Amino acid sequence: MVQSKVAGSPPDGLAFLHQVVNASAFRGKKFVFQASVRAEVSGTPNVARLLVRVHRENGESSFFDNMGEHPITSKRWARYEIAGLISSDARDIEVGMQLAGVGIAWLDSASLNFSK
C-alpha cells in the first residue's frame, strides 16, 4: 500500500498532489478517476477533494471537476470517483487531490481508467 499525504496550510490555503497524463491516446474516450481518501479537517472551508482537469491544445479546460459539491471531510477511508469524457482536442489530463484550508488528507489506490 502506498500513501501520499498533503498537510499544513500553504500561503494560498490550497495544497495539491497531482499527476499530468498525455491525453492524445484517450481523445473521445470516457474516463473514471477513482481513489480512496480520508481527511482530518474541521469542515468547510477545510476540506479535501479529488480533482480532474482536461486541458485542450489551446490551453483552455474542456473538463473540470474538483468535487466542489461533495468535499471530503471524513476521517474514515472511503472510495470516491470522478467520471467524464476526454475532448477530441485534449492535450493532457490532470488528476489528483486538493487540500483546501488546514488539515491532513491521505490518498490511496488511485486509478484512471478509460473506455469507449
LUMPA-35362 format. One record per atom (N, C-alpha, C, O): residue number from 0; residue in three letters; atom name; x, y, z. Coordinates in nm, 4 decimals. Atoms other than C-alpha are relative to their C-alpha. Example, Ala and Ser with C-alpha at 12.3 -4.5 7.8 and 13.67 -1.06 7.14 Angstrom:
BEGIN
[0,ALA,N,[0.0890,-0.1190,0.0000]]
[0,ALA,CA,[1.2300,-0.4500,0.7800]]
[0,ALA,C,[0.0900,0.1200,0.0000]]
[0,ALA,O,[0.1936,0.1181,0.0665]]
[1,SER,N,[-0.0820,-0.1190,-0.0060]]
[1,SER,CA,[1.3670,-0.1060,0.7140]]
[1,SER,C,[-0.0770,0.1090,0.0730]]
[1,SER,O,[-0.0261,0.2198,0.0899]]
***
This chain:
BEGIN
[0,MET,N,[0.0851,-0.1170,0.0000]]
[0,MET,CA,[0.0000,0.0000,0.0000]]
[0,MET,C,[0.0896,0.1232,0.0000]]
[0,MET,O,[0.1830,0.1327,0.0796]]
[1,VAL,N,[-0.0726,-0.1264,0.0070]]
[1,VAL,CA,[0.1340,0.3425,-0.0951]]
[1,VAL,C,[-0.0959,0.1103,0.0404]]
[1,VAL,O,[-0.2088,0.1164,-0.0083]]
[2,GLN,N,[0.0824,-0.1124,-0.0417]]
[2,GLN,CA,[0.0002,0.6513,0.0751]]
[2,GLN,C,[0.0747,0.1288,-0.0266]]
[2,GLN,O,[0.1967,0.1364,-0.0125]]
[3,SER,N,[-0.0553,-0.1339,0.0139]]
[3,SER,CA,[0.0546,1.0150,-0.0041]]
[3,SER,C,[-0.0739,0.0890,0.0968]]
[3,SER,O,[-0.1939,0.0717,0.1179]]
[4,LYS,N,[0.0622,-0.0872,-0.0982]]
[4,LYS,CA,[-0.0125,1.2850,0.2495]]
[4,LYS,C,[0.0272,0.1445,-0.0372]]
[4,LYS,O,[0.1407,0.1822,-0.0663]]
[5,VAL,N,[-0.0115,-0.1437,0.0197]]
[5,VAL,CA,[-0.0798,1.6542,0.1936]]
[5,VAL,C,[-0.0395,0.0618,0.1327]]
[5,VAL,O,[-0.1493,0.0352,0.1815]]
[6,ALA,N,[0.0291,-0.0548,-0.1316]]
[6,ALA,CA,[-0.0641,1.8513,0.5170]]
[6,ALA,C,[0.0410,0.1455,0.0081]]
[6,ALA,O,[0.1192,0.1944,-0.0735]]
[7,GLY,N,[-0.0424,-0.1360,-0.0275]]
[7,GLY,CA,[-0.0348,2.2016,0.6527]]
[7,GLY,C,[-0.0923,0.1038,-0.0593]]
[7,GLY,O,[-0.2051,0.0745,-0.0991]]
[8,SER,N,[0.0775,-0.1126,0.0499]]
[8,SER,CA,[-0.1552,2.5378,0.5386]]
[8,SER,C,[0.0902,0.0881,-0.0856]]
[8,SER,O,[0.1544,0.1792,-0.0333]]
[9,PRO,N,[-0.0834,-0.0829,0.0860]]
[9,PRO,CA,[0.0245,2.6830,0.2350]]
[9,PRO,C,[-0.0530,0.1439,-0.0048]]
[9,PRO,O,[-0.1672,0.1686,0.0339]]
[10,PRO,N,[0.0390,-0.1416,-0.0006]]
[10,PRO,CA,[0.0137,3.0629,0.1842]]
[10,PRO,C,[-0.1344,0.0295,-0.0656]]
[10,PRO,O,[-0.2081,0.1153,-0.0172]]
[11,ASP,N,[0.1278,-0.0270,0.0672]]
[11,ASP,CA,[-0.2827,3.0498,-0.0586]]
[11,ASP,C,[-0.1120,-0.0887,0.0520]]
[11,ASP,O,[-0.2244,-0.0801,0.0027]]
[12,GLY,N,[0.1037,0.0848,-0.0583]]
[12,GLY,CA,[-0.4705,2.7908,0.1508]]
[12,GLY,C,[-0.0303,-0.1255,-0.0782]]
[12,GLY,O,[-0.1214,-0.1996,-0.0413]]
[13,LEU,N,[0.0237,0.1183,0.0828]]
[13,LEU,CA,[-0.4504,2.5202,-0.1182]]
[13,LEU,C,[0.1280,-0.0797,-0.0156]]
[13,LEU,O,[0.2349,-0.0236,-0.0397]]
[14,ALA,N,[-0.1124,0.0895,0.0261]]
[14,ALA,CA,[-0.2216,2.2202,-0.1461]]
[14,ALA,C,[-0.0468,-0.1040,-0.1015]]
[14,ALA,O,[-0.1606,-0.1506,-0.0947]]
[15,PHE,N,[0.0356,0.0938,0.1057]]
[15,PHE,CA,[-0.2171,1.9862,-0.4468]]
[15,PHE,C,[0.0981,-0.1157,-0.0054]]
[15,PHE,O,[0.2180,-0.0988,0.0171]]
[16,LEU,N,[-0.0785,0.1164,0.0359]]
[16,LEU,CA,[-0.0931,1.6372,-0.5181]]
[16,LEU,C,[-0.0605,-0.0455,-0.1313]]
[16,LEU,O,[-0.1750,-0.0905,-0.1345]]
[17,HIS,N,[0.0614,0.0326,0.1291]]
[17,HIS,CA,[-0.1387,1.5704,-0.8883]]
[17,HIS,C,[0.1018,-0.0610,-0.0959]]
[17,HIS,O,[0.2230,-0.0560,-0.0751]]
[18,GLN,N,[-0.0798,0.0557,0.1081]]
[18,GLN,CA,[-0.0131,1.3959,-1.1982]]
[18,GLN,C,[-0.0652,0.0410,-0.1312]]
[18,GLN,O,[-0.1876,0.0490,-0.1414]]
[19,VAL,N,[0.0492,-0.0387,0.1323]]
[19,VAL,CA,[-0.0445,1.5013,-1.5616]]
[19,VAL,C,[0.0309,-0.1122,-0.0986]]
[19,VAL,O,[0.1426,-0.1638,-0.1036]]
[20,VAL,N,[-0.0100,0.1095,0.0967]]
[20,VAL,CA,[-0.1054,1.2427,-1.8356]]
[20,VAL,C,[-0.0259,0.0560,-0.1396]]
[20,VAL,O,[-0.1193,0.1340,-0.1582]]
[21,ASN,N,[0.0244,-0.0390,0.1388]]
[21,ASN,CA,[-0.0749,1.2992,-2.2116]]
[21,ASN,C,[-0.1346,-0.0574,-0.0439]]
[21,ASN,O,[-0.1593,-0.1766,-0.0255]]
[22,ALA,N,[0.1360,0.0418,0.0339]]
[22,ALA,CA,[-0.4320,1.2820,-2.3467]]
[22,ALA,C,[-0.0177,-0.0492,-0.1429]]
[22,ALA,O,[-0.1246,-0.1007,-0.1758]]
[23,SER,N,[0.0207,0.0273,0.1427]]
[23,SER,CA,[-0.3710,1.2191,-2.7179]]
[23,SER,C,[-0.0530,-0.1407,-0.0278]]
[23,SER,O,[-0.1344,-0.1572,-0.1186]]
[24,ALA,N,[0.0469,0.1376,0.0237]]
[24,ALA,CA,[-0.4285,0.8405,-2.6959]]
[24,ALA,C,[-0.1406,-0.0245,0.0543]]
[24,ALA,O,[-0.2005,-0.1282,0.0259]]
[25,PHE,N,[0.1288,0.0209,-0.0662]]
[25,PHE,CA,[-0.7511,0.8891,-2.4978]]
[25,PHE,C,[-0.1102,0.0936,-0.0492]]
[25,PHE,O,[-0.2196,0.0954,0.0072]]
[26,ARG,N,[0.0992,-0.0954,0.0535]]
[26,ARG,CA,[-0.9331,1.1543,-2.7032]]
[26,ARG,C,[-0.1284,-0.0724,-0.0396]]
[26,ARG,O,[-0.1259,-0.1774,-0.1038]]
[27,GLY,N,[0.1310,0.0561,0.0326]]
[27,GLY,CA,[-1.3038,1.0848,-2.7352]]
[27,GLY,C,[-0.0426,-0.1149,0.0902]]
[27,GLY,O,[-0.1505,-0.1709,0.0710]]
[28,LYS,N,[0.0337,0.1108,-0.0897]]
[28,LYS,CA,[-1.2991,0.8231,-2.4590]]
[28,LYS,C,[-0.0574,0.0521,0.1317]]
[28,LYS,O,[-0.0322,0.1657,0.1718]]
[29,LYS,N,[0.0492,-0.0285,-0.1337]]
[29,LYS,CA,[-1.4829,0.8184,-2.1279]]
[29,LYS,C,[0.1090,-0.0383,0.0995]]
[29,LYS,O,[0.1906,-0.1263,0.0722]]
[30,PHE,N,[-0.0970,0.0332,-0.1043]]
[30,PHE,CA,[-1.2759,0.8127,-1.8099]]
[30,PHE,C,[-0.0688,-0.0078,0.1356]]
[30,PHE,O,[-0.1752,0.0502,0.1571]]
[31,VAL,N,[0.0381,0.0023,-0.1410]]
[31,VAL,CA,[-1.3192,0.7295,-1.4432]]
[31,VAL,C,[0.1283,0.0083,0.0810]]
[31,VAL,O,[0.2170,-0.0760,0.0678]]
[32,PHE,N,[-0.1109,-0.0149,-0.0949]]
[32,PHE,CA,[-1.0711,0.8541,-1.1843]]
[32,PHE,C,[-0.0545,-0.0373,0.1365]]
[32,PHE,O,[-0.1507,0.0233,0.1837]]
[33,GLN,N,[0.0448,0.0472,-0.1307]]
[33,GLN,CA,[-1.1095,0.6698,-0.8529]]
[33,GLN,C,[0.1168,0.0001,0.0973]]
[33,GLN,O,[0.2319,-0.0196,0.0582]]
[34,ALA,N,[-0.1029,0.0091,-0.1038]]
[34,ALA,CA,[-0.9210,0.6832,-0.5246]]
[34,ALA,C,[-0.0667,-0.0154,0.1354]]
[34,ALA,O,[-0.1801,0.0276,0.1564]]
[35,SER,N,[0.0422,0.0044,-0.1395]]
[35,SER,CA,[-0.9572,0.6014,-0.1590]]
[35,SER,C,[0.0618,0.1210,0.0688]]
[35,SER,O,[0.1799,0.1506,0.0506]]
[36,VAL,N,[-0.0446,-0.1234,-0.0645]]
[36,VAL,CA,[-0.9315,0.9150,0.0534]]
[36,VAL,C,[-0.0546,0.0048,0.1421]]
[36,VAL,O,[-0.1649,-0.0424,0.1699]]
[37,ARG,N,[0.0486,-0.0376,-0.1325]]
[37,ARG,CA,[-0.9563,1.0146,0.4156]]
[37,ARG,C,[0.0630,0.1331,0.0346]]
[37,ARG,O,[0.1693,0.1676,-0.0170]]
[38,ALA,N,[-0.0488,-0.1341,-0.0323]]
[38,ALA,CA,[-0.9101,1.3569,0.5698]]
[38,ALA,C,[-0.0237,0.0311,0.1467]]
[38,ALA,O,[-0.1258,-0.0061,0.2044]]
[39,GLU,N,[0.0161,-0.0539,-0.1352]]
[39,GLU,CA,[-0.8549,1.5096,0.9094]]
[39,GLU,C,[-0.0073,0.1510,-0.0148]]
[39,GLU,O,[0.0942,0.2207,-0.0143]]
[40,VAL,N,[0.0271,-0.1427,0.0182]]
[40,VAL,CA,[-1.0116,1.8515,0.8632]]
[40,VAL,C,[-0.1171,0.0366,0.0907]]
[40,VAL,O,[-0.1914,-0.0507,0.1356]]
[41,SER,N,[0.1067,-0.0427,-0.0908]]
[41,SER,CA,[-1.2510,2.0577,1.0708]]
[41,SER,C,[-0.1266,0.0444,-0.0730]]
[41,SER,O,[-0.2129,0.1082,-0.0127]]
[42,GLY,N,[0.1186,-0.0390,0.0765]]
[42,GLY,CA,[-1.5086,2.1086,0.7928]]
[42,GLY,C,[0.0220,0.1286,-0.0760]]
[42,GLY,O,[0.1258,0.1931,-0.0609]]
[43,THR,N,[-0.0087,-0.1149,0.0895]]
[43,THR,CA,[-1.5740,2.3896,0.5464]]
[43,THR,C,[0.0531,0.1211,0.0735]]
[43,THR,O,[0.0021,0.1522,0.1811]]
[44,PRO,N,[-0.0602,0.0145,0.1325]]
[44,PRO,CA,[-1.3607,2.5665,0.4355]]
[44,PRO,C,[0.1150,-0.0999,-0.0060]]
[44,PRO,O,[0.1813,-0.1102,-0.1092]]
[45,ASN,N,[-0.1096,0.0971,-0.0040]]
[45,ASN,CA,[-1.1110,2.2964,0.5408]]
[45,ASN,C,[-0.0510,-0.1346,-0.0509]]
[45,ASN,O,[-0.1222,-0.2055,0.0202]]
[46,VAL,N,[0.0519,0.1214,0.0641]]
[46,VAL,CA,[-1.1770,2.0058,0.3021]]
[46,VAL,C,[0.1057,-0.0595,-0.0932]]
[46,VAL,O,[0.2017,0.0071,-0.1320]]
[47,ALA,N,[-0.0804,0.0653,0.1035]]
[47,ALA,CA,[-1.0111,1.7555,0.0712]]
[47,ALA,C,[-0.0911,-0.0280,-0.1187]]
[47,ALA,O,[-0.2126,-0.0407,-0.1030]]
[48,ARG,N,[0.0778,0.0276,0.1214]]
[48,ARG,CA,[-1.1209,1.6903,-0.2876]]
[48,ARG,C,[0.0872,-0.0753,-0.0992]]
[48,ARG,O,[0.2070,-0.0490,-0.1099]]
[49,LEU,N,[-0.0654,0.0516,0.1198]]
[49,LEU,CA,[-1.0284,1.4695,-0.5792]]
[49,LEU,C,[-0.0184,0.1048,-0.1075]]
[49,LEU,O,[-0.1087,0.1880,-0.0981]]
[50,LEU,N,[0.0191,-0.0931,0.1105]]
[50,LEU,CA,[-0.9821,1.6648,-0.8992]]
[50,LEU,C,[0.0442,-0.0623,-0.1311]]
[50,LEU,O,[0.1370,-0.1430,-0.1361]]
[51,VAL,N,[-0.0375,0.0343,0.1374]]
[51,VAL,CA,[-0.9697,1.6082,-1.2740]]
[51,VAL,C,[-0.0190,0.1248,-0.0837]]
[51,VAL,O,[-0.1225,0.1912,-0.0769]]
[52,ARG,N,[0.0102,-0.1105,0.0963]]
[52,ARG,CA,[-0.8971,1.8743,-1.5329]]
[52,ARG,C,[0.0570,-0.0506,-0.1320]]
[52,ARG,O,[0.1659,-0.1081,-0.1359]]
[53,VAL,N,[-0.0461,0.0349,0.1346]]
[53,VAL,CA,[-0.8686,1.8106,-1.9076]]
[53,VAL,C,[0.0291,0.1310,-0.0721]]
[53,VAL,O,[-0.0588,0.2160,-0.0870]]
[54,HIS,N,[-0.0411,-0.1209,0.0717]]
[54,HIS,CA,[-0.6732,2.0777,-2.0963]]
[54,HIS,C,[-0.0035,-0.0251,-0.1503]]
[54,HIS,O,[0.0398,-0.1297,-0.1986]]
[55,ARG,N,[-0.0003,0.0044,0.1472]]
[55,ARG,CA,[-0.7285,2.1458,-2.4660]]
[55,ARG,C,[0.1356,0.0451,-0.0521]]
[55,ARG,O,[0.2177,0.0980,0.0228]]
[56,GLU,N,[-0.1239,-0.0439,0.0655]]
[56,GLU,CA,[-0.4463,2.2132,-2.7129]]
[56,GLU,C,[0.0221,0.1498,0.0167]]
[56,GLU,O,[0.1365,0.1940,0.0268]]
[57,ASN,N,[-0.0137,-0.1455,-0.0129]]
[57,ASN,CA,[-0.5193,2.5885,-2.6804]]
[57,ASN,C,[0.0168,0.0458,0.1453]]
[57,ASN,O,[0.0239,0.1659,0.1713]]
[58,GLY,N,[-0.0217,-0.0339,-0.1395]]
[58,GLY,CA,[-0.4744,2.5731,-2.3001]]
[58,GLY,C,[-0.1261,0.0130,0.0835]]
[58,GLY,O,[-0.1187,0.0132,0.2064]]
[59,GLU,N,[0.1253,-0.0089,-0.0745]]
[59,GLU,CA,[-0.8427,2.6060,-2.2068]]
[59,GLU,C,[-0.0348,-0.1362,0.0591]]
[59,GLU,O,[0.0187,-0.2386,0.0166]]
[60,SER,N,[0.0474,0.1257,-0.0586]]
[60,SER,CA,[-1.0138,2.3437,-1.9919]]
[60,SER,C,[-0.1268,-0.0453,-0.0706]]
[60,SER,O,[-0.2196,0.0333,-0.0897]]
[61,SER,N,[0.1223,0.0556,0.0586]]
[61,SER,CA,[-1.2666,2.1155,-2.1598]]
[61,SER,C,[-0.0793,-0.0775,0.1053]]
[61,SER,O,[-0.1970,-0.1073,0.0853]]
[62,PHE,N,[0.0667,0.0693,-0.1100]]
[62,PHE,CA,[-1.3479,1.9362,-1.8321]]
[62,PHE,C,[0.0692,0.0405,0.1288]]
[62,PHE,O,[0.1919,0.0493,0.1348]]
[63,PHE,N,[-0.0547,-0.0278,-0.1322]]
[63,PHE,CA,[-1.3047,2.0294,-1.4670]]
[63,PHE,C,[-0.0995,-0.0453,0.1050]]
[63,PHE,O,[-0.2171,-0.0093,0.1001]]
[64,ASP,N,[0.0816,0.0403,-0.1141]]
[64,ASP,CA,[-1.4381,1.8644,-1.1527]]
[64,ASP,C,[0.0936,-0.0145,0.1190]]
[64,ASP,O,[0.1893,-0.0918,0.1147]]
[65,ASN,N,[-0.0785,0.0129,-0.1224]]
[65,ASN,CA,[-1.2941,1.9118,-0.8049]]
[65,ASN,C,[-0.0899,-0.0347,0.1187]]
[65,ASN,O,[-0.0591,-0.0006,0.2329]]
[66,MET,N,[0.0922,0.0447,-0.1032]]
[66,MET,CA,[-1.5860,1.7652,-0.6106]]
[66,MET,C,[-0.0502,0.1168,0.0850]]
[66,MET,O,[-0.0743,0.1012,0.2047]]
[67,GLY,N,[0.0450,-0.1181,-0.0725]]
[67,GLY,CA,[-1.6965,2.1153,-0.5148]]
[67,GLY,C,[-0.1320,-0.0187,0.0714]]
[67,GLY,O,[-0.1558,0.0422,0.1757]]
[68,GLU,N,[0.1310,0.0249,-0.0600]]
[68,GLU,CA,[-2.0462,1.9874,-0.4390]]
[68,GLU,C,[0.0050,-0.1045,0.1113]]
[68,GLU,O,[-0.0859,-0.1096,0.1941]]
[69,HIS,N,[-0.0111,0.1030,-0.1034]]
[69,HIS,CA,[-1.9254,1.6959,-0.2206]]
[69,HIS,C,[0.1448,-0.0151,0.0475]]
[69,HIS,O,[0.2107,-0.1147,0.0175]]
[70,PRO,N,[-0.1369,0.0084,-0.0497]]
[70,PRO,CA,[-1.5951,1.7720,-0.0492]]
[70,PRO,C,[0.0152,-0.1135,0.1014]]
[70,PRO,O,[-0.0825,-0.1603,0.1598]]
[71,ILE,N,[-0.0310,0.1107,-0.0891]]
[71,ILE,CA,[-1.4258,1.5054,0.1604]]
[71,ILE,C,[0.0398,0.0556,0.1367]]
[71,ILE,O,[0.1336,0.1346,0.1478]]
[72,THR,N,[-0.0281,-0.0463,-0.1353]]
[72,THR,CA,[-1.4301,1.5654,0.5356]]
[72,THR,C,[0.0066,-0.1156,0.1001]]
[72,THR,O,[0.0253,-0.0922,0.2195]]
[73,SER,N,[0.0052,0.1164,-0.0884]]
[73,SER,CA,[-1.4434,1.2111,0.6783]]
[73,SER,C,[0.1392,-0.0517,0.0352]]
[73,SER,O,[0.2285,-0.0559,-0.0494]]
[74,LYS,N,[-0.1248,0.0618,-0.0452]]
[74,LYS,CA,[-1.1627,1.0586,0.8838]]
[74,LYS,C,[0.0072,-0.1469,-0.0406]]
[74,LYS,O,[0.1127,-0.2091,-0.0294]]
[75,ARG,N,[0.0048,0.1407,0.0401]]
[75,ARG,CA,[-1.2714,0.7156,0.7561]]
[75,ARG,C,[0.0335,-0.0127,-0.1480]]
[75,ARG,O,[-0.0064,0.0707,-0.2292]]
[76,TRP,N,[-0.0303,0.0266,0.1409]]
[76,TRP,CA,[-1.1336,0.5706,0.4331]]
[76,TRP,C,[-0.1294,-0.0236,-0.0751]]
[76,TRP,O,[-0.2172,-0.0963,-0.0286]]
[77,ALA,N,[0.1143,0.0224,0.0892]]
[77,ALA,CA,[-1.3885,0.5869,0.1519]]
[77,ALA,C,[0.0492,0.0128,-0.1436]]
[77,ALA,O,[0.1505,0.0776,-0.1701]]
[78,ARG,N,[-0.0348,-0.0022,0.1420]]
[78,ARG,CA,[-1.3771,0.5395,-0.2258]]
[78,ARG,C,[-0.0808,0.1114,-0.0657]]
[78,ARG,O,[-0.2015,0.1225,-0.0440]]
[79,TYR,N,[0.0638,-0.1113,0.0710]]
[79,TYR,CA,[-1.4548,0.8445,-0.4426]]
[79,TYR,C,[0.0349,-0.0114,-0.1476]]
[79,TYR,O,[0.1353,-0.0727,-0.1840]]
[80,GLU,N,[-0.0302,0.0044,0.1430]]
[80,GLU,CA,[-1.4735,0.8882,-0.8183]]
[80,GLU,C,[-0.0511,0.1236,-0.0714]]
[80,GLU,O,[-0.1464,0.1891,-0.0289]]
[81,ILE,N,[0.0405,-0.1051,0.0931]]
[81,ILE,CA,[-1.4979,1.1459,-1.0928]]
[81,ILE,C,[0.0001,-0.0640,-0.1380]]
[81,ILE,O,[0.0969,-0.1297,-0.1763]]
[82,ALA,N,[0.0122,0.0573,0.1342]]
[82,ALA,CA,[-1.6185,1.0436,-1.4400]]
[82,ALA,C,[-0.0286,0.1111,-0.1000]]
[82,ALA,O,[-0.0900,0.2125,-0.0667]]
[83,GLY,N,[0.0236,-0.0990,0.1041]]
[83,GLY,CA,[-1.6250,1.2329,-1.7672]]
[83,GLY,C,[0.0450,-0.0496,-0.1350]]
[83,GLY,O,[0.0661,-0.1691,-0.1554]]
[84,LEU,N,[-0.0365,0.0294,0.1384]]
[84,LEU,CA,[-1.5287,1.2485,-2.1341]]
[84,LEU,C,[0.1223,0.0833,-0.0378]]
[84,LEU,O,[0.1307,0.2019,-0.0058]]
[85,ILE,N,[-0.1189,-0.0699,0.0492]]
[85,ILE,CA,[-1.1936,1.3379,-2.2891]]
[85,ILE,C,[-0.0344,0.0640,-0.1340]]
[85,ILE,O,[-0.0762,-0.0056,-0.2266]]
[86,SER,N,[0.0350,-0.0713,0.1235]]
[86,SER,CA,[-1.2462,1.6028,-2.5581]]
[86,SER,C,[0.0895,-0.0426,-0.1164]]
[86,SER,O,[0.1999,-0.0935,-0.0967]]
[87,SER,N,[-0.0727,0.0409,0.1209]]
[87,SER,CA,[-1.1340,1.5413,-2.9163]]
[87,SER,C,[0.1261,0.0834,-0.0237]]
[87,SER,O,[0.2122,0.0445,-0.1026]]
[88,ASP,N,[-0.1187,-0.0841,0.0143]]
[88,ASP,CA,[-0.8779,1.8236,-2.8859]]
[88,ASP,C,[0.0803,0.0082,0.1304]]
[88,ASP,O,[0.1520,0.1054,0.1540]]
[89,ALA,N,[-0.0668,-0.0003,-0.1303]]
[89,ALA,CA,[-0.7437,1.7288,-2.5410]]
[89,ALA,C,[0.1517,-0.0102,-0.0147]]
[89,ALA,O,[0.2020,-0.0865,-0.0972]]
[90,ARG,N,[-0.1460,0.0035,-0.0049]]
[90,ARG,CA,[-0.3744,1.7922,-2.4705]]
[90,ARG,C,[0.0487,-0.0877,0.1151]]
[90,ARG,O,[0.1351,-0.1735,0.0973]]
[91,ASP,N,[-0.0410,0.0794,-0.1156]]
[91,ASP,CA,[-0.3426,1.6487,-2.1197]]
[91,ASP,C,[-0.1132,-0.0108,0.1013]]
[91,ASP,O,[-0.2119,0.0626,0.0968]]
[92,ILE,N,[0.0967,0.0280,-0.1055]]
[92,ILE,CA,[-0.5339,1.5150,-1.8212]]
[92,ILE,C,[0.0738,0.0144,0.1325]]
[92,ILE,O,[0.1751,-0.0517,0.1555]]
[93,GLU,N,[-0.0573,-0.0199,-0.1329]]
[93,GLU,CA,[-0.4533,1.6347,-1.4701]]
[93,GLU,C,[-0.0912,-0.0684,0.1011]]
[93,GLU,O,[-0.2106,-0.0389,0.1067]]
[94,VAL,N,[0.0776,0.0693,-0.1031]]
[94,VAL,CA,[-0.5670,1.4058,-1.1862]]
[94,VAL,C,[0.0730,0.0141,0.1329]]
[94,VAL,O,[0.1958,0.0210,0.1366]]
[95,GLY,N,[-0.0651,-0.0074,-0.1291]]
[95,GLY,CA,[-0.5046,1.4316,-0.8157]]
[95,GLY,C,[-0.0952,0.0321,0.1116]]
[95,GLY,O,[-0.2151,0.0047,0.1057]]
[96,MET,N,[0.0738,-0.0355,-0.1202]]
[96,MET,CA,[-0.6144,1.5598,-0.4796]]
[96,MET,C,[0.0374,0.1410,0.0413]]
[96,MET,O,[0.1500,0.1862,0.0207]]
[97,GLN,N,[-0.0175,-0.1364,-0.0468]]
[97,GLN,CA,[-0.6563,1.9053,-0.3328]]
[97,GLN,C,[-0.0366,0.0045,0.1481]]
[97,GLN,O,[-0.1357,-0.0554,0.1898]]
[98,LEU,N,[0.0329,-0.0280,-0.1393]]
[98,LEU,CA,[-0.6466,2.0078,0.0329]]
[98,LEU,C,[-0.0190,0.1496,0.0121]]
[98,LEU,O,[0.0736,0.2267,-0.0126]]
[99,ALA,N,[0.0318,-0.1421,-0.0161]]
[99,ALA,CA,[-0.8169,2.3405,0.0989]]
[99,ALA,C,[-0.0061,0.0315,0.1487]]
[99,ALA,O,[-0.0740,-0.0370,0.2251]]
[100,GLY,N,[0.0011,-0.0387,-0.1403]]
[100,GLY,CA,[-0.7530,2.5142,0.4277]]
[100,GLY,C,[0.1046,-0.0749,0.0795]]
[100,GLY,O,[0.2143,-0.1011,0.0304]]
[101,VAL,N,[-0.0928,0.0623,-0.0931]]
[101,VAL,CA,[-0.5898,2.3428,0.7230]]
[101,VAL,C,[-0.0448,-0.1435,0.0265]]
[101,VAL,O,[-0.1632,-0.1696,0.0476]]
[102,GLY,N,[0.0317,0.1387,-0.0305]]
[102,GLY,CA,[-0.5713,1.9687,0.7786]]
[102,GLY,C,[0.1006,-0.0947,-0.0617]]
[102,GLY,O,[0.2073,-0.0542,-0.1078]]
[103,ILE,N,[-0.0812,0.1057,0.0588]]
[103,ILE,CA,[-0.4260,1.6413,0.6584]]
[103,ILE,C,[-0.0919,-0.0877,-0.0823]]
[103,ILE,O,[-0.2033,-0.1182,-0.0396]]
[104,ALA,N,[0.0793,0.0891,0.0848]]
[104,ALA,CA,[-0.5517,1.4232,0.3729]]
[104,ALA,C,[0.0901,-0.1093,-0.0547]]
[104,ALA,O,[0.2070,-0.0855,-0.0848]]
[105,TRP,N,[-0.0723,0.1154,0.0523]]
[105,TRP,CA,[-0.4445,1.0788,0.2534]]
[105,TRP,C,[-0.0701,-0.0502,-0.1252]]
[105,TRP,O,[-0.1929,-0.0487,-0.1339]]
[106,LEU,N,[0.0484,0.0538,0.1276]]
[106,LEU,CA,[-0.4841,0.9306,-0.0956]]
[106,LEU,C,[0.0631,-0.1376,-0.0182]]
[106,LEU,O,[0.1835,-0.1535,0.0018]]
[107,ASP,N,[-0.0516,0.1349,0.0179]]
[107,ASP,CA,[-0.4504,0.5576,-0.1698]]
[107,ASP,C,[-0.0758,-0.0667,-0.1148]]
[107,ASP,O,[-0.1902,-0.0315,-0.1437]]
[108,SER,N,[0.0630,0.0852,0.1029]]
[108,SER,CA,[-0.5251,0.3107,-0.4515]]
[108,SER,C,[-0.0688,0.0821,-0.1097]]
[108,SER,O,[-0.1824,0.0534,-0.1474]]
[109,ALA,N,[0.0560,-0.0824,0.1074]]
[109,ALA,CA,[-0.5817,0.5755,-0.7182]]
[109,ALA,C,[0.0095,-0.0729,-0.1330]]
[109,ALA,O,[0.1061,-0.1450,-0.1578]]
[110,SER,N,[-0.0016,0.0587,0.1333]]
[110,SER,CA,[-0.6714,0.4624,-1.0711]]
[110,SER,C,[-0.0691,0.0931,-0.0982]]
[110,SER,O,[-0.1611,0.1665,-0.0622]]
[111,LEU,N,[0.0589,-0.0759,0.1096]]
[111,LEU,CA,[-0.7543,0.6274,-1.4022]]
[111,LEU,C,[-0.0256,-0.0993,-0.1118]]
[111,LEU,O,[0.0685,-0.1527,-0.1706]]
[112,ASN,N,[0.0390,0.0992,0.0998]]
[112,ASN,CA,[-0.9470,0.4036,-1.6439]]
[112,ASN,C,[-0.0771,0.0651,-0.1127]]
[112,ASN,O,[-0.1497,0.1624,-0.0925]]
[113,PHE,N,[0.0635,-0.0546,0.1195]]
[113,PHE,CA,[-1.0706,0.4674,-1.9968]]
[113,PHE,C,[-0.0860,-0.1062,-0.0681]]
[113,PHE,O,[-0.0567,-0.2255,-0.0607]]
[114,SER,N,[0.0860,0.0898,0.0785]]
[114,SER,CA,[-1.3485,0.3162,-2.2094]]
[114,SER,C,[-0.0551,0.0792,-0.1185]]
[114,SER,O,[-0.0493,0.2021,-0.1221]]
[115,LYS,N,[0.0541,-0.0650,0.1208]]
[115,LYS,CA,[-1.5113,0.3860,-2.5454]]
[115,LYS,C,[-0.1305,0.0659,0.0230]]
[115,LYS,O,[-0.1874,0.1242,-0.0694]]
***
